[in-house]
Amino acid sequence: MTYEAFVDLVTRLWDEIPEEFKVELQGVHVLPQLKEDPSGLPGVVRLGEYTDPGPPSVFAGHVHLGRHIALYYGSFAEIARHDPGFDWEAETWETLLHELRHHVESLAWRDDLIQEDVRRLEALKRRR
């Protein structure tokens, strides 16, 4: 799948999500690069991530940073390169909804999915 086709896929899927889940979200960005996971585990990439301004700071910059979802085309392409049966639409949908859940939980001052992500990463580290 080309980068342009991936952008079209993300746009189509994004349009299917009800507006009430997008409250206070400034955007979804489709970035061309591969994003290595900060864990440093070889071969582990980030398909997407959610960023939010976090708690207020003394610099007051948080108000203008906004809330964003980023999807990394290069990471999807890297996985697809090693998996001939890679389902671009299913993986994109799952990643988009995962990052959207981070957004909704952030608005509710919850971190359940963050804790779940940490547990999964720790389990992956133990298996390697």
C-alpha positions, 0 to 999 in steps of 0.5 A: 500500500502506498502512503497516499492510499494509507492516508485515504484509508485513515481518512475513510475510517476516521470519518466512520467514528462518531463526532462525540468521540473526537471532542477536544481532539485537534487532529489525526496525523498520518506520518510517513516514517517508521517509528521505533518503539522507545523500549529499545526491543529489536523489531518492535515498532509503534504503529500509532501514538496519542499525545496530549498536553498533560497536566498544567505546567508553570509554563502554561504551554499545555493549553496550546499543544492540543491532543493528537493521534499520529499513525506511522505509515512506515511502521505499518509498511515494515510489518507488512513487508514481513507478513504477506497476509497483513490486513492493512484495514484491520490493523489500521482500524485497530490502531486508530481505535486504540489511540482514540481510546487513549484520548477518551480515557485522557479526557476522563483522567483515566490511564487504564489503557496506558497500564494495559500497554505497560503490562503488554510491553513487560510481558514482551520483554520477558519473552525475549 
